[in-house]
Amino acid sequence: MSETNTELRKILARNVRALRLQKEISQEQLANICKLHRTYIGSVERMERNVTIGTLIKFANALNVTVIDLLTKERIYNESF
């Protein structure tokens, strides 16, 4: 796996988790909103998955942000997460 790929997955994982926690919703609730399996959300947050553009769009819509926000370091997440 390339360094760029790893960094993007890390940024996405942190941003999804931070936004989900800010909205006070569980991984299961986010999965239901996105029409994904609940274990998929956890695997994204643990950086175990490469996601498709379609999944990025689902996350962005569910979390009320842009895809660019999800992939931008330090735009959303707080290092305390």
C-alpha positions in Angstrom: 0.0 0.0 0.0 1.4 3.4 -0.9 2.1 6.1 1.6 -0.5 8.4 0.0 -3.2 5.7 0.1 -2.5 5.1 3.8 -2.6 8.8 4.6 -5.9 9.3 2.8 -7.4 6.3 4.6 -6.2 7.7 7.9 -7.7 11.1 7.2 -11.0 9.5 6.1 -11.2 7.3 9.1 -10.6 10.1 11.6 -13.0 12.5 9.8 -15.8 9.9 9.6 -15.4 9.0 13.3 -15.2 12.6 14.4 -18.2 13.7 12.5 -20.2 10.6 13.6 -19.4 11.4 17.2 -20.2 15.1 16.8 -23.6 14.1 15.5 -23.9 11.6 18.4 -24.8 8.7 16.2 -23.5 5.1 16.5 -21.7 3.2 13.7 -24.9 1.2 13.3 -27.0 4.3 12.9 -24.6 5.7 10.3 -24.6 2.4 8.5 -28.4 2.5 8.3 -28.4 6.1 7.0 -25.8 5.1 4.3 -27.5 1.7 3.6 -24.3 -0.1 4.4 -23.5 -3.0 6.9 -22.7 -1.9 10.4 -19.4 -3.7 10.4 -18.3 -1.8 7.3 -18.4 1.5 9.2 -16.1 0.1 11.8 -13.7 -1.2 9.2 -13.5 2.2 7.5 -12.8 3.9 10.9 -10.1 1.3 11.6 -8.5 2.0 8.1 -9.2 -1.6 7.0 -11.1 -0.7 3.8 -10.6 1.2 0.6 -13.8 2.9 -0.2 -15.4 3.7 -3.5 -16.4 7.2 -4.7 -20.0 6.1 -4.2 -19.4 5.2 -0.6 -17.6 8.6 -0.1 -20.7 10.3 -1.4 -22.9 8.3 0.9 -20.7 9.3 3.9 -20.7 12.9 2.9 -24.4 13.1 2.4 -25.1 11.3 5.7 -22.7 13.5 7.6 -23.8 16.7 5.8 -20.3 17.6 4.5 -18.5 17.4 1.2 -16.3 14.6 -0.1 -13.4 17.0 0.0 -14.1 17.7 3.7 -13.9 14.0 4.4 -10.5 13.7 2.7 -9.0 16.9 4.0 -6.5 16.6 6.9 -7.4 18.6 10.0 -10.4 20.3 8.4 -12.9 18.4 10.5 -11.3 16.0 12.9 -9.8 16.8 16.2 -6.6 15.0 17.2 -8.2 14.1 20.5 -10.3 11.4 18.7 
